[in-house]
């Protein structure tokens, strides 16, 4: 797994898709849950390409019981197809080589795009938490693709969402509208108000279509009619930034964050989620999980450290990355495909710090009290989305504010960051399955102690690292990051009189604050900014 994905073929334009048909279907009873009011439909869905890429990756990994290795492969293949076939520009359009796909491959790609568009629409409506609809009952067949919770549905139940995509030469507004209606009648309506662990209070069928040879698209939405609304619905996205809504059903939160941490490349988290969801499963090994904490576009995010993502070799160490003038390039592939559009060549899945730390602390509490069973609900924060919207004006205004950042942030806190090297690394934080998150500087306190214990337990070869650092210093004509704090060449691991210094050296390895590096040819300390020297 890897939190880093290639985005070389994605453009930077904001795409606008107009709602061509909105249909409401009657239901008895109505409303299913008293006082539930569905958010109003909006005429335009706007999004940047990286938001669509993230949405497709999320829907490709929303399958509670599927093996992680399978889901990881599905999302990677979907993103490769998207960056190969999607054109830049404000209208949805495909590259001309789409015609070379076999019918089956074209239909599969259309389904993935349709699922991504549906997810953007549902998240923009205010629904933050999702799971595969198969979790409701094994006997539901055929059934909707996903269930959502949060927003207007908080405290009422879940809403069903069926996604459909068509990229055919004969696609039209009428055909896409008919597909949305047909899917609603067959796969959504029969299950609204049916008994389930969550209850269903509403349903959507979202169909997207486009002609491969023509720029432009069609979007149709069919949903449950509420005959007697009890109060006026608030517009979507009115929740305050970082606000904590009503509690979320624990299975919904776990399903959402299983997908999130899978995309981030954190199997140390997804394994524990699977363990508490499956009572008879074997407990994973209790290893601490490090996260890089960094600032980006005015927020703080957590991500799997790039030195743990090195393909085809041992992990990069902290000093290998942060003491290198092109450390973000080291985190990427050895050679990235040249971009066909101006912008970014790879993106990084990360999670907003408050969202990630609060969920991981709740997860640790659940692990410690597993004998008492899974809690019914979890209180977790939600956020205003960035990179997509149900209002073109809002999207344009937000793009102006966030320029030059190209990224997508979803309501549950997951983000796909374009050009992540614009971020400023701050430190490393560590999640312990038993103790929860340790936030703050990694140079002292719980984080450093934890990482030191972890390294000792894994018997990592510090002597080899020590010698490598000394060689690098002599070759590069300067002191590497880990050799600051008045260290000299006379320090040798295990030598008499130097054991304390060597222990200091080991404990300092997690620190990610390259504030001062001494250059031998200048003899003066110089303040440096992480990521640009």
DRENKEVEX-58681 format. One record per residue (C-alpha): residue number from 1; residue in one letter; chain; x, y, z. Coordinates in Angstrom, 1 decimal, decimal comma, padded with zeros to 4 digits. Layout:
N
     k   r   c       px       py       pz
   NUM   a   A        X        Y        Z
...
% end
This chain:
533
     k   r   c       px       py       pz
     1   x   A    000,0    000,0    000,0
     2   x   A    001,1    003,6   -000,6
     3   x   A   -000,4    006,9    000,3
     4   x   A    001,3    008,4   -002,7
     5   x   A   -000,5    008,2   -006,1
     6   x   A    000,5    009,5   -009,5
     7   x   A   -001,6    012,4   -010,9
     8   x   A    000,6    013,3   -013,9
     9   x   A   -002,3    013,2   -016,4
    10   x   A   -004,8    015,2   -014,4
    11   x   A   -005,3    018,9   -015,2
    12   x   A   -006,0    021,8   -012,9
    13   x   A   -009,3    023,2   -014,3
    14   x   A   -012,5    023,2   -012,3
    15   x   A   -015,1    021,1   -014,1
    16   x   A   -018,8    022,0   -014,1
    17   x   A   -021,5    019,4   -014,5
    18   x   A   -025,1    020,7   -014,7
    19   x   A   -028,0    018,7   -013,2
    20   x   A   -030,0    017,8   -016,3
    21   x   A   -032,8    016,0   -014,5
    22   x   A   -034,1    015,7   -010,9
    23   x   A   -036,9    013,3   -010,1
    24   x   A   -038,6    012,6   -006,8
    25   x   A   -040,4    009,3   -006,2
    26   x   A   -043,2    009,0   -003,8
    27   x   A   -043,0    006,7   -000,8
    28   x   A   -045,2    005,4    002,0
    29   x   A   -044,6    006,4    004,8
    30   x   A   -043,3    009,8    004,2
    31   x   A   -041,1    010,9    005,8
    32   x   A   -039,7    007,6    006,9
    33   x   A   -038,2    009,3    010,0
    34   x   A   -040,0    012,2    011,6
    35   x   A   -038,3    015,5    011,1
    36   x   A   -035,9    014,2    008,5
    37   x   A   -035,5    016,7    005,7
    38   x   A   -033,4    015,9    002,7
    39   x   A   -030,9    018,7    001,5
    40   x   A   -032,2    020,4   -001,6
    41   x   A   -030,8    019,5   -005,0
    42   x   A   -028,5    022,0   -006,6
    43   x   A   -028,2    022,9   -010,3
    44   x   A   -024,4    022,5   -010,7
    45   x   A   -021,7    020,1   -009,4
    46   x   A   -018,3    021,6   -009,7
    47   x   A   -015,0    019,8   -008,9
    48   x   A   -011,3    019,7   -009,8
    49   x   A   -009,8    016,6   -011,3
    50   x   A   -007,9    015,6   -008,2
    51   x   A   -011,2    015,5   -006,3
    52   x   A   -012,6    013,1   -008,9
    53   x   A   -009,5    011,0   -008,6
    54   x   A   -009,8    010,8   -004,8
    55   x   A   -013,5    010,0   -005,0
    56   x   A   -012,9    007,1   -007,4
    57   x   A   -010,2    005,8   -005,1
    58   x   A   -012,5    006,1   -002,1
    59   x   A   -015,4    004,2   -003,8
    60   x   A   -013,0    001,6   -005,1
    61   x   A   -011,9    000,8   -001,5
    62   x   A   -015,4    000,9    000,1
    63   x   A   -015,9   -002,8    000,7
    64   x   A   -015,8   -003,8    004,3
    65   x   A   -014,9   -007,5    004,0
    66   x   A   -012,6   -007,4    000,9
    67   x   A   -008,9   -008,0    001,4
    68   x   A   -006,8   -004,9    001,6
    69   x   A   -004,4   -006,0   -001,1
    70   x   A   -007,3   -006,4   -003,5
    71   x   A   -008,8   -002,9   -002,7
    72   x   A   -005,3   -001,4   -003,1
    73   x   A   -005,0   -002,8   -006,5
    74   x   A   -008,4   -001,7   -007,6
    75   x   A   -007,9    001,9   -006,6
    76   x   A   -004,5    002,0   -008,3
    77   x   A   -005,8    000,7   -011,6
    78   x   A   -008,8    003,1   -011,5
    79   x   A   -006,5    006,1   -011,0
    80   x   A   -004,2    005,1   -013,8
    81   x   A   -007,2    004,8   -016,1
    82   x   A   -008,4    008,2   -015,1
    83   x   A   -005,2    010,1   -015,6
    84   x   A   -004,8    008,4   -019,0
    85   x   A   -008,3    009,1   -020,3
    86   x   A   -009,5    012,4   -018,7
    87   x   A   -009,0    015,6   -020,6
    88   x   A   -008,3    019,0   -018,9
    89   x   A   -010,8    021,8   -019,2
    90   x   A   -014,0    023,0   -017,5
    91   x   A   -016,2    020,5   -019,3
    92   x   A   -016,0    016,7   -018,8
    93   x   A   -014,2    015,2   -021,8
    94   x   A   -012,3    012,1   -022,6
    95   x   A   -009,1    011,6   -024,6
    96   x   A   -009,6    010,3   -028,2
    97   x   A   -007,8    007,0   -027,3
    98   x   A   -010,8    006,0   -025,2
    99   x   A   -012,2    004,4   -028,4
   100   x   A   -009,4    001,7   -028,2
   101   x   A   -010,9    000,2   -025,1
   102   x   A   -012,8   -002,9   -025,4
   103   x   A   -016,5   -002,7   -024,6
   104   x   A   -016,1   -004,4   -021,2
   105   x   A   -013,1   -002,2   -020,2
   106   x   A   -015,0    000,9   -021,3
   107   x   A   -018,1   -000,1   -019,2
   108   x   A   -016,0   -000,8   -016,2
   109   x   A   -014,3    002,6   -016,5
   110   x   A   -017,6    004,3   -016,8
   111   x   A   -018,9    002,6   -013,7
   112   x   A   -015,9    003,8   -011,7
   113   x   A   -016,4    007,4   -012,9
   114   x   A   -020,1    007,2   -012,2
   115   x   A   -019,3    006,0   -008,6
   116   x   A   -016,8    008,9   -008,1
   117   x   A   -019,3    011,5   -009,4
   118   x   A   -022,0    010,1   -007,1
   119   x   A   -019,6    010,2   -004,1
   120   x   A   -018,8    013,9   -004,8
   121   x   A   -022,5    014,7   -005,0
   122   x   A   -023,3    012,9   -001,7
   123   x   A   -020,4    014,4    000,2
   124   x   A   -021,3    017,8   -001,1
   125   x   A   -024,9    017,3    000,1
   126   x   A   -023,5    016,9    003,6
   127   x   A   -023,3    013,2    004,1
   128   x   A   -019,9    012,4    005,6
   129   x   A   -019,8    008,7    006,4
   130   x   A   -020,1    005,8    004,0
   131   x   A   -020,1    002,1    003,8
   132   x   A   -020,9   -000,5    001,2
   133   x   A   -024,6   -001,2    001,1
   134   x   A   -023,9   -005,0    001,2
   135   x   A   -023,3   -004,6    005,0
   136   x   A   -027,1   -004,1    005,5
   137   x   A   -028,0   -007,7    004,7
   138   x   A   -026,6   -010,6    002,7
   139   x   A   -030,1   -011,1    001,2
   140   x   A   -030,4   -007,7   -000,5
   141   x   A   -030,1   -008,4   -004,2
   142   x   A   -030,0   -006,3   -006,2
   143   x   A   -029,3   -003,4   -003,9
   144   x   A   -027,9    000,1   -003,9
   145   x   A   -024,1    000,5   -004,0
   146   x   A   -023,5    002,6   -000,8
   147   x   A   -025,0    003,9    002,4
   148   x   A   -024,3    007,3    003,8
   149   x   A   -024,7    008,9    007,2
   150   x   A   -024,1    012,3    008,7
   151   x   A   -025,4    015,7    007,7
   152   x   A   -029,2    015,9    007,6
   153   x   A   -029,3    012,1    008,3
   154   x   A   -027,6    012,3    011,7
   155   x   A   -029,8    010,8    014,3
   156   x   A   -032,3    009,4    011,8
   157   x   A   -030,5    006,5    010,1
   158   x   A   -028,7    006,1    006,8
   159   x   A   -029,5    007,0    003,2
   160   x   A   -029,0    004,7    000,2
   161   x   A   -027,1    005,7   -002,9
   162   x   A   -027,0    003,9   -006,2
   163   x   A   -024,4    005,0   -008,7
   164   x   A   -024,5    004,6   -012,5
   165   x   A   -022,0    005,7   -015,2
   166   x   A   -022,3    005,5   -019,0
   167   x   A   -019,7    006,6   -021,6
   168   x   A   -021,5    005,6   -024,8
   169   x   A   -021,8    007,2   -028,2
   170   x   A   -025,6    007,4   -027,8
   171   x   A   -025,6    008,9   -024,4
   172   x   A   -028,2    011,6   -023,9
   173   x   A   -030,0    013,6   -021,2
   174   x   A   -033,1    011,5   -021,6
   175   x   A   -031,3    008,1   -021,4
   176   x   A   -029,3    009,1   -018,4
   177   x   A   -032,5    010,3   -016,7
   178   x   A   -034,2    007,1   -017,5
   179   x   A   -031,3    005,1   -016,1
   180   x   A   -031,5    007,0   -012,8
   181   x   A   -035,2    006,4   -012,5
   182   x   A   -034,9    002,7   -013,4
   183   x   A   -032,1    002,1   -010,9
   184   x   A   -034,0    003,9   -008,2
   185   x   A   -037,1    001,8   -008,7
   186   x   A   -035,2   -001,5   -008,8
   187   x   A   -032,3   -001,0   -006,3
   188   x   A   -033,3    001,8   -003,9
   189   x   A   -037,0    002,1   -003,4
   190   x   A   -037,7   -001,5   -002,2
   191   x   A   -035,2   -001,0    000,7
   192   x   A   -036,2    002,4    002,0
   193   x   A   -037,7    002,0    005,5
   194   x   A   -036,8   -001,7    005,6
   195   x   A   -035,4   -003,1    008,9
   196   x   A   -031,6   -003,0    009,1
   197   x   A   -028,9   -002,3    011,7
   198   x   A   -029,1    001,4    010,8
   199   x   A   -032,5    002,0    009,3
   200   x   A   -033,0    003,6    005,9
   201   x   A   -034,6    007,0    005,8
   202   x   A   -034,0    008,2    002,2
   203   x   A   -032,6    007,0   -001,1
   204   x   A   -030,8    008,4   -004,2
   205   x   A   -030,0    007,1   -007,6
   206   x   A   -027,3    009,2   -009,3
   207   x   A   -026,6    008,6   -013,0
   208   x   A   -023,8    010,2   -014,9
   209   x   A   -023,1    010,0   -018,7
   210   x   A   -021,1    011,5   -021,5
   211   x   A   -020,3    010,9   -025,1
   212   x   A   -016,7    009,8   -025,6
   213   x   A   -016,2    012,1   -028,6
   214   x   A   -018,0    015,2   -027,4
   215   x   A   -017,1    017,5   -024,5
   216   x   A   -020,0    017,8   -022,0
   217   x   A   -021,9    015,5   -019,8
   218   x   A   -025,3    014,6   -018,2
   219   x   A   -026,2    014,2   -014,6
   220   x   A   -029,5    012,9   -013,3
   221   x   A   -030,7    012,3   -009,8
   222   x   A   -033,7    010,4   -008,6
   223   x   A   -034,5    010,5   -004,9
   224   x   A   -037,2    009,7   -002,3
   225   x   A   -040,0    012,3   -002,1
   226   x   A   -040,8    013,7    001,3
   227   x   A   -044,5    014,7    001,0
   228   x   A   -044,7    016,8    004,2
   229   x   A   -041,5    018,4    005,2
   230   x   A   -041,5    019,4    008,8
   231   x   A   -039,1    022,3    008,5
   232   x   A   -037,0    024,2    006,0
   233   x   A   -033,8    022,3    005,1
   234   x   A   -030,5    024,1    005,7
   235   x   A   -028,3    024,5    002,6
   236   x   A   -025,6    021,8    002,3
   237   x   A   -022,3    022,5    004,0
   238   x   A   -023,5    024,8    006,8
   239   x   A   -021,6    022,9    009,5
   240   x   A   -018,9    025,0    011,1
   241   x   A   -015,3    024,1    010,3
   242   x   A   -014,1    021,4    012,6
   243   x   A   -017,5    021,1    014,3
   244   x   A   -018,5    017,8    016,0
   245   x   A   -021,9    016,6    014,9
   246   x   A   -024,1    014,0    016,5
   247   x   A   -022,4    010,6    017,1
   248   x   A   -021,8    008,4    014,1
   249   x   A   -022,7    004,7    014,2
   250   x   A   -019,4    002,9    014,9
   251   x   A   -019,6    000,5    012,0
   252   x   A   -020,0    003,4    009,6
   253   x   A   -017,1    005,3    011,0
   254   x   A   -014,9    002,2    010,9
   255   x   A   -015,9    001,4    007,3
   256   x   A   -015,0    005,0    006,3
   257   x   A   -011,7    005,1    008,0
   258   x   A   -010,7    001,6    006,9
   259   x   A   -010,8    002,9    003,4
   260   x   A   -009,1    006,2    004,4
   261   x   A   -006,1    004,6    006,1
   262   x   A   -005,8    002,0    003,4
   263   x   A   -005,5    004,8    000,9
   264   x   A   -002,9    006,5    003,1
   265   x   A   -000,8    003,3    003,2
   266   x   A   -001,2    002,6    006,9
   267   x   A   -001,8   -001,2    007,3
   268   x   A   -000,9   -000,9    010,9
   269   x   A   -004,2    000,9    011,4
   270   x   A   -006,4   -001,1    009,0
   271   x   A   -005,3   -004,3    010,6
   272   x   A   -006,6   -003,2    013,9
   273   x   A   -009,9   -002,0    012,4
   274   x   A   -010,4   -005,4    010,9
   275   x   A   -009,6   -007,0    014,3
   276   x   A   -012,2   -005,1    016,3
   277   x   A   -014,8   -005,7    013,5
   278   x   A   -014,1   -009,5    013,5
   279   x   A   -014,3   -010,9    017,0
   280   x   A   -012,7   -014,2    016,2
   281   x   A   -009,8   -012,8    014,3
   282   x   A   -006,2   -012,9    015,5
   283   x   A   -004,8   -009,7    017,0
   284   x   A   -002,2   -007,9    015,0
   285   x   A    001,3   -007,3    016,3
   286   x   A    001,4   -004,3    018,7
   287   x   A    003,7   -002,0    016,8
   288   x   A    003,5    001,8    017,0
   289   x   A    002,6    003,6    013,8
   290   x   A    004,5    006,8    012,9
   291   x   A    002,8    009,7    011,0
   292   x   A    004,4    012,7    009,5
   293   x   A    002,7    015,9    010,8
   294   x   A    002,9    018,8    008,3
   295   x   A    001,2    022,0    007,3
   296   x   A   -000,5    022,4    004,0
   297   x   A   -002,9    025,1    002,7
   298   x   A   -003,6    026,5    006,1
   299   x   A   -004,3    023,1    007,8
   300   x   A   -002,3    020,5    009,6
   301   x   A   -002,3    016,9    008,2
   302   x   A   -001,1    013,5    009,1
   303   x   A    000,4    011,2    006,5
   304   x   A    002,4    008,0    006,4
   305   x   A    006,1    009,2    006,3
   306   x   A    007,5    009,1    002,8
   307   x   A    010,6    007,1    003,8
   308   x   A    008,3    004,2    004,7
   309   x   A    007,0    004,2    001,1
   310   x   A    010,2    003,5   -000,7
   311   x   A    009,4    001,0   -003,5
   312   x   A    011,6   -002,0   -004,0
   313   x   A    014,0   -001,6   -001,1
   314   x   A    014,3   -000,9    002,6
   315   x   A    012,6    002,1    004,1
   316   x   A    014,1    005,5    003,8
   317   x   A    015,2    006,9    007,1
   318   x   A    014,4    010,3    008,3
   319   x   A    017,9    011,7    007,7
   320   x   A    017,9    010,2    004,2
   321   x   A    014,8    012,2    003,4
   322   x   A    015,0    015,5    005,3
   323   x   A    018,8    016,0    004,9
   324   x   A    018,5    015,8    001,2
   325   x   A    017,9    019,0   -000,9
   326   x   A    015,2    017,2   -002,9
   327   x   A    013,6    015,2   -000,2
   328   x   A    010,1    015,3   -001,6
   329   x   A    011,4    014,0   -004,9
   330   x   A    013,0    011,1   -003,1
   331   x   A    009,5    010,4   -001,7
   332   x   A    008,2    010,1   -005,3
   333   x   A    008,9    007,5   -007,9
   334   x   A    012,4    007,3   -009,2
   335   x   A    011,0    008,6   -012,5
   336   x   A    007,6    010,0   -012,9
   337   x   A    005,7    010,2   -016,1
   338   x   A    005,9    013,6   -017,8
   339   x   A    002,8    015,6   -017,2
   340   x   A    000,6    016,5   -020,1
   341   x   A   -000,9    019,4   -018,2
   342   x   A    000,6    022,1   -016,1
   343   x   A    000,4    021,4   -012,4
   344   x   A    001,4    018,4   -010,3
   345   x   A    002,8    015,0   -011,0
   346   x   A    001,9    013,1   -007,9
   347   x   A   -000,5    013,4   -005,0
   348   x   A   -000,5    012,2   -001,4
   349   x   A   -003,3    010,9    000,6
   350   x   A   -003,4    012,4    004,1
   351   x   A   -005,9    013,1    006,9
   352   x   A   -006,7    016,3    008,7
   353   x   A   -004,9    016,2    012,0
   354   x   A   -008,0    016,6    014,2
   355   x   A   -009,9    014,0    012,2
   356   x   A   -007,1    011,5    012,3
   357   x   A   -006,0    011,9    015,9
   358   x   A   -009,5    011,8    017,3
   359   x   A   -010,4    008,7    015,4
   360   x   A   -007,1    006,9    016,3
   361   x   A   -007,7    007,8    020,0
   362   x   A   -011,2    006,3    019,8
   363   x   A   -009,8    003,3    018,0
   364   x   A   -007,3    002,8    020,9
   365   x   A   -010,1    003,1    023,4
   366   x   A   -012,1    000,4    021,5
   367   x   A   -009,0   -001,9    021,3
   368   x   A   -008,5   -001,6    025,1
   369   x   A   -012,1   -002,3    025,9
   370   x   A   -012,7   -004,9    023,2
   371   x   A   -014,1   -007,4    025,7
   372   x   A   -017,0   -005,0    026,3
   373   x   A   -017,9   -005,1    022,6
   374   x   A   -017,9   -002,4    019,9
   375   x   A   -019,4    000,9    021,0
   376   x   A   -022,6    001,9    019,4
   377   x   A   -021,4    005,3    018,2
   378   x   A   -018,3    007,4    017,8
   379   x   A   -018,1    011,2    018,1
   380   x   A   -015,9    012,4    015,3
   381   x   A   -015,4    015,8    013,6
   382   x   A   -016,4    016,7    010,1
   383   x   A   -015,1    019,5    007,8
   384   x   A   -016,2    021,7    004,9
   385   x   A   -015,1    020,0    001,7
   386   x   A   -012,6    021,6   -000,6
   387   x   A   -012,1    020,9   -004,3
   388   x   A   -015,7    020,2   -005,1
   389   x   A   -019,1    021,9   -004,4
   390   x   A   -022,7    021,9   -005,4
   391   x   A   -022,5    025,6   -006,3
   392   x   A   -020,2    026,9   -009,1
   393   x   A   -019,9    030,3   -007,4
   394   x   A   -018,7    028,7   -004,1
   395   x   A   -016,2    026,6   -006,0
   396   x   A   -014,7    029,5   -007,9
   397   x   A   -014,4    031,6   -004,7
   398   x   A   -012,8    028,7   -002,8
   399   x   A   -010,3    028,0   -005,7
   400   x   A   -009,2    031,7   -005,5
   401   x   A   -008,6    031,4   -001,7
   402   x   A   -006,7    028,1   -002,0
   403   x   A   -004,5    029,0   -005,0
   404   x   A   -001,9    027,8   -005,7
   405   x   A   -002,9    024,6   -003,9
   406   x   A   -004,6    021,8   -005,8
   407   x   A   -006,2    019,3   -003,5
   408   x   A   -009,4    017,8   -002,3
   409   x   A   -010,6    017,6    001,3
   410   x   A   -013,7    015,5    002,2
   411   x   A   -016,0    015,9    005,1
   412   x   A   -014,5    013,1    007,1
   413   x   A   -011,1    014,7    006,9
   414   x   A   -009,4    012,6    004,2
   415   x   A   -007,5    014,7    001,6
   416   x   A   -005,6    014,0   -001,6
   417   x   A   -002,9    016,7   -001,8
   418   x   A   -001,5    017,8   -005,1
   419   x   A    002,2    019,0   -005,0
   420   x   A    002,5    017,9   -001,4
   421   x   A    006,1    019,3   -001,3
   422   x   A    004,5    022,7   -000,8
   423   x   A    003,7    021,5    002,7
   424   x   A    006,0    022,2    005,7
   425   x   A    006,9    019,2    007,8
   426   x   A    006,7    019,8    011,5
   427   x   A    007,4    016,6    013,3
   428   x   A    006,6    013,0    013,7
   429   x   A    003,7    011,8    015,8
   430   x   A    003,1    008,2    016,8
   431   x   A   -000,1    006,2    017,3
   432   x   A    000,0    003,3    019,8
   433   x   A   -002,8    000,7    019,6
   434   x   A   -002,9    000,7    023,4
   435   x   A   -002,0    004,3    024,3
   436   x   A   -003,5    006,3    021,4
   437   x   A   -001,8    009,3    019,7
   438   x   A    001,2    011,2    021,0
   439   x   A    001,1    014,7    019,5
   440   x   A    003,9    017,3    019,8
   441   x   A    007,5    017,6    019,0
   442   x   A    009,2    014,3    018,4
   443   x   A    012,5    015,3    019,8
   444   x   A    011,5    014,7    023,4
   445   x   A    008,8    013,1    025,4
   446   x   A    006,5    010,2    024,6
   447   x   A    007,1    010,2    020,8
   448   x   A    010,9    009,9    021,1
   449   x   A    010,7    007,3    023,8
   450   x   A    008,2    005,3    021,9
   451   x   A    010,2    005,4    018,7
   452   x   A    013,3    004,4    020,6
   453   x   A    011,5    001,4    022,1
   454   x   A    010,1    000,5    018,7
   455   x   A    013,6    000,5    017,2
   456   x   A    015,1   -001,5    020,0
   457   x   A    012,3   -004,1    019,7
   458   x   A    012,9   -004,4    016,0
   459   x   A    016,7   -004,7    016,4
   460   x   A    017,3   -002,2    013,6
   461   x   A    021,0   -001,8    012,8
   462   x   A    022,0    001,5    014,4
   463   x   A    025,7    000,8    014,1
   464   x   A    025,4    000,6    010,3
   465   x   A    023,3    003,8    010,3
   466   x   A    025,9    005,6    012,4
   467   x   A    028,7    004,7    010,0
   468   x   A    026,6    005,7    007,0
   469   x   A    026,0    009,1    008,6
   470   x   A    029,7    009,6    009,1
   471   x   A    030,5    008,6    005,5
   472   x   A    027,9    011,0    004,2
   473   x   A    029,3    013,8    006,2
   474   x   A    032,8    013,3    004,9
   475   x   A    031,6    012,9    001,3
   476   x   A    029,3    015,9    001,2
   477   x   A    031,5    018,3    003,0
   478   x   A    029,0    019,1    005,7
   479   x   A    027,4    017,7    008,8
   480   x   A    024,3    015,6    008,2
   481   x   A    021,1    016,3    010,2
   482   x   A    021,6    013,7    012,9
   483   x   A    025,2    014,9    013,6
   484   x   A    024,2    018,3    015,0
   485   x   A    024,0    019,1    018,7
   486   x   A    027,8    019,3    019,2
   487   x   A    028,6    015,7    018,0
   488   x   A    032,1    014,9    016,7
   489   x   A    033,8    012,2    014,7
   490   x   A    035,1    010,7    017,9
   491   x   A    031,6    009,3    018,7
   492   x   A    031,6    005,6    018,1
   493   x   A    028,7    003,2    019,0
   494   x   A    029,4    001,2    022,1
   495   x   A    032,8    002,8    022,8
   496   x   A    033,7    003,6    026,4
   497   x   A    032,7    007,1    027,4
   498   x   A    030,5    007,5    024,4
   499   x   A    027,5    005,3    025,1
   500   x   A    025,4    008,2    026,4
   501   x   A    026,1    010,2    023,2
   502   x   A    025,2    007,2    021,1
   503   x   A    021,9    006,8    022,9
   504   x   A    021,3    010,5    022,3
   505   x   A    022,0    009,9    018,6
   506   x   A    019,5    007,0    018,5
   507   x   A    016,8    008,9    020,2
   508   x   A    017,2    011,9    017,9
   509   x   A    016,6    010,0    014,7
   510   x   A    012,8    010,6    014,7
   511   x   A    013,2    014,3    014,9
   512   x   A    012,1    016,2    011,8
   513   x   A    013,1    019,7    012,5
   514   x   A    016,2    020,5    010,3
   515   x   A    016,5    024,0    011,8
   516   x   A    020,3    024,3    011,7
   517   x   A    022,9    022,5    009,6
   518   x   A    026,6    023,3    009,9
   519   x   A    028,5    023,5    006,7
   520   x   A    032,2    022,6    007,0
   521   x   A    033,4    024,9    004,3
   522   x   A    031,6    027,9    005,9
   523   x   A    032,0    027,1    009,6
   524   x   A    028,8    029,0    010,4
   525   x   A    025,3    027,6    011,3
   526   x   A    022,6    028,5    008,8
   527   x   A    018,8    028,4    009,3
   528   x   A    017,1    026,3    006,6
   529   x   A    013,5    025,7    005,7
   530   x   A    012,5    022,1    005,4
   531   x   A    011,9    020,9    001,9
   532   x   A    013,6    023,7   -000,1
   533   x   A    017,3    023,5    000,6
% end
